[in-house]
Amino acid sequence: MGEFGQGLINAATLIVSFDSDFLGIVGLSLRVSLSAVVIACLIGFPLGALLALSRFPGRGAAVAVLNALMGLPPVVVGLIVFLALSRSGPFGVLGLLFTPTAMIIAQTILVAPIIAALTRQTVEDLWAEYGEHLRSLNATRADTIATLLWDGRYSLTTTVLAGFGRAIAEVGAVMIVGGNIDNLTRVMTTAIALETSKGNLEMALGLGIVLLVLALTVNGVSQLIGASAQRQALRA
């Protein structure tokens, strides 16, 4: 059968056996990534909407910077967060380095620009379509943002899923600020890297399978939401 085939069988056995260490790693990965995405949405939705509706000198440059931040190198973000949270850093007194909170901060910094940039594009497109109508109703800025965000909920849900996909697959930043500490900051991506280097293919493959299933699920849900949005638009 070969080493790879046997490794897959052992990995599947590990998954269905509900191994406590395995489940702990998966659970921490989900908790960190979901927390980061929620915080990123709280930042990115209003920021992206405001940037879409506002007109001010330098707006083009602000949009360009925001779009560029979507490609932030994870290891650079990890380094910046590490320096900020280290004992000699400005937030070292909080003692957050090598904790799940530090990992959430790093992932939030990576995901928030994605959420904000895609939200800006969505809201800007909707404003071009409904702006005249909203102005005729004398809608306030807050009402306008709320209305456009709600109307773009299908596209924004896909945006959230894209952010989650970026967060759950991240390894560089969380490795730096989390330290890959067993039973504390070890998530799926960092555990895969460690277990592969140790030759523990069962654990690495098992975590890889779960990560792949999550990625496929996110992609599938995104496609279903897109198809649902198209049907809604056709009915309208």
C-alpha positions in Angstrom: 0.0 0.0 0.0 2.9 2.3 0.6 3.8 4.8 3.3 1.5 7.4 2.0 -1.5 5.1 1.8 -0.9 3.8 5.3 -0.5 7.3 6.5 -3.9 8.3 5.1 -5.5 5.3 6.8 -3.9 6.2 10.1 -4.9 9.8 9.7 -8.5 8.9 9.1 -8.4 6.7 12.1 -7.1 9.6 14.2 -9.9 11.8 13.0 -12.7 9.4 13.7 -11.3 8.4 17.1 -11.8 12.0 18.4 -8.3 12.2 19.8 -8.2 14.9 22.5 -5.0 16.5 21.3 -6.2 16.5 17.7 -9.6 18.0 18.6 -7.8 20.6 20.8 -5.7 21.8 17.9 -8.7 22.0 15.6 -10.8 23.7 18.2 -8.2 26.4 18.9 -7.7 27.0 15.2 -11.4 27.6 14.7 -11.6 29.8 17.8 -8.7 32.0 16.8 -9.7 32.4 13.2 -13.4 33.0 13.9 -12.6 35.6 16.6 -10.2 37.3 14.2 -12.8 37.4 11.4 -15.5 38.8 13.7 -13.3 41.6 14.9 -12.1 42.2 11.3 -15.8 42.5 10.2 -16.5 45.0 13.0 -13.6 47.1 11.7 -13.8 46.4 7.9 -17.5 46.8 7.3 -17.9 50.4 8.5 -14.4 51.4 7.2 -15.1 50.1 3.8 -18.6 51.6 3.6 -17.3 55.0 4.8 -14.5 55.0 2.2 -17.0 54.1 -0.5 -19.4 56.9 0.3 -16.9 59.6 1.3 -15.2 62.1 -1.1 -12.1 63.8 0.2 -8.6 64.8 -1.1 -6.4 61.7 -1.2 -9.3 59.3 -1.3 -7.7 57.5 -4.4 -4.5 57.1 -2.4 -6.4 55.7 0.6 -8.2 53.2 -1.7 -4.9 52.2 -3.2 -3.2 51.7 0.2 -6.2 49.6 1.4 -6.1 47.4 -1.7 -2.3 47.0 -1.2 -2.8 45.9 2.4 -4.8 42.9 1.2 -1.5 41.4 0.3 0.3 42.0 3.6 3.0 39.4 4.1 2.0 37.3 7.1 5.6 37.0 8.5 5.9 40.8 8.4 2.7 41.2 10.3 3.9 38.6 12.8 7.1 40.4 13.3 5.4 43.8 13.9 2.9 42.2 16.4 5.8 40.4 18.0 7.8 43.6 18.5 4.7 45.5 19.8 3.8 42.8 22.3 7.3 41.9 23.4 8.6 43.0 26.8 10.4 46.0 25.3 7.5 46.8 23.1 4.7 49.4 23.8 2.2 46.7 24.7 4.6 44.4 26.5 3.1 45.1 29.9 -0.1 43.3 28.8 1.7 40.0 28.6 -0.1 38.9 25.4 2.8 37.5 23.5 2.7 33.7 22.9 -1.1 33.6 23.7 -4.1 33.0 21.6 -4.9 36.7 21.9 -1.7 37.6 20.1 -2.6 35.2 17.3 -6.1 36.8 17.0 -4.5 40.2 16.8 -2.2 39.1 14.0 -4.9 37.4 12.1 -7.2 40.4 12.5 -4.5 42.7 11.0 -4.3 40.3 8.0 -8.0 39.9 7.5 -9.4 43.4 8.2 -7.9 45.0 5.0 -9.5 42.2 2.9 -12.9 42.8 4.5 -12.6 46.6 4.2 -11.5 46.6 0.6 -14.1 44.1 -0.7 -16.8 45.9 1.4 -15.8 49.2 -0.2 -16.2 47.8 -3.7 -19.5 46.2 -2.9 -20.9 49.4 -1.3 -19.6 51.6 -4.0 -21.3 49.5 -6.7 -24.6 49.6 -4.7 -24.3 53.4 -4.2 -24.0 53.9 -7.9 -27.2 51.9 -8.3 -29.3 53.2 -5.4 -27.6 56.5 -4.5 -30.1 58.7 -6.2 -33.0 57.0 -4.5 -31.4 57.2 -1.1 -30.7 60.9 -1.6 -34.3 61.5 -2.5 -35.3 60.0 0.8 -33.0 62.2 2.7 -31.4 59.2 4.3 -28.7 59.9 6.8 -25.2 58.6 6.4 -25.8 55.9 9.0 -29.0 54.8 7.4 -27.4 54.8 4.0 -24.5 52.6 5.2 -26.9 50.2 7.0 -29.2 50.0 3.9 -26.4 49.3 1.5 -24.7 46.8 3.8 -28.0 44.9 4.2 -28.6 45.0 0.4 -25.1 43.7 -0.2 -25.4 41.0 2.4 -24.8 38.1 0.0 -21.7 39.6 -1.4 -20.5 40.5 2.0 -21.1 37.0 3.3 -18.8 35.8 0.6 -16.3 38.5 1.7 -16.4 37.1 5.2 -15.8 33.6 4.0 -12.8 34.8 2.0 -11.5 36.4 5.2 -12.0 33.2 7.1 -10.2 31.2 4.4 -7.2 33.6 4.7 -7.2 33.3 8.5 -7.6 29.6 8.9 -4.8 28.8 6.5 -2.3 31.3 8.0 0.9 30.0 9.4 3.7 32.6 9.4 2.2 35.2 11.7 0.7 32.8 14.2 3.9 30.9 14.4 5.8 34.0 15.3 3.4 35.5 17.8 2.0 32.3 19.2 5.2 30.3 19.5 3.4 27.0 18.5 3.2 26.0 22.2 1.6 22.6 22.8 -1.9 22.8 24.4 -1.8 26.6 24.3 -1.1 28.2 20.9 -0.7 25.2 18.5 -3.1 25.5 15.6 -3.6 23.3 12.6 -1.1 25.0 10.2 1.7 25.3 12.8 1.0 21.7 14.0 1.2 20.4 10.4 4.6 22.1 9.9 5.9 20.7 13.3 4.5 17.2 12.9 5.9 16.9 9.3 9.3 17.9 10.5 9.1 15.2 13.2 7.9 12.6 10.8 4.6 12.2 12.5 2.6 11.9 9.2 -0.6 10.6 10.8 -1.2 13.8 12.8 0.0 16.0 9.9 -2.2 14.3 7.3 -5.2 14.3 9.7 -4.9 18.0 10.3 -4.3 18.5 6.6 -7.5 16.7 5.7 -9.5 18.8 8.1 -7.9 22.0 6.8 -8.7 20.9 3.2 -12.3 20.0 4.1 -12.7 23.5 5.7 -11.3 25.2 2.6 -13.6 23.2 0.3 -16.6 23.9 2.5 -15.9 27.6 2.5 -15.5 27.6 -1.3 -18.7 25.6 -1.7 -20.7 27.9 0.6 -19.3 30.9 -1.3 -20.5 29.5 -4.6 -24.0 28.7 -3.1 -24.3 32.2 -1.8 -23.3 33.6 -5.1 -25.9 31.5 -6.9 -28.5 32.5 -4.4 -27.7 36.2 -4.9 -28.1 35.8 -8.7 -31.5 34.1 -8.3 -32.6 36.9 -6.0 -31.5 39.5 -8.5 -33.3 37.8 -11.3 -36.5 37.6 -9.3 -36.2 41.3 -8.4 
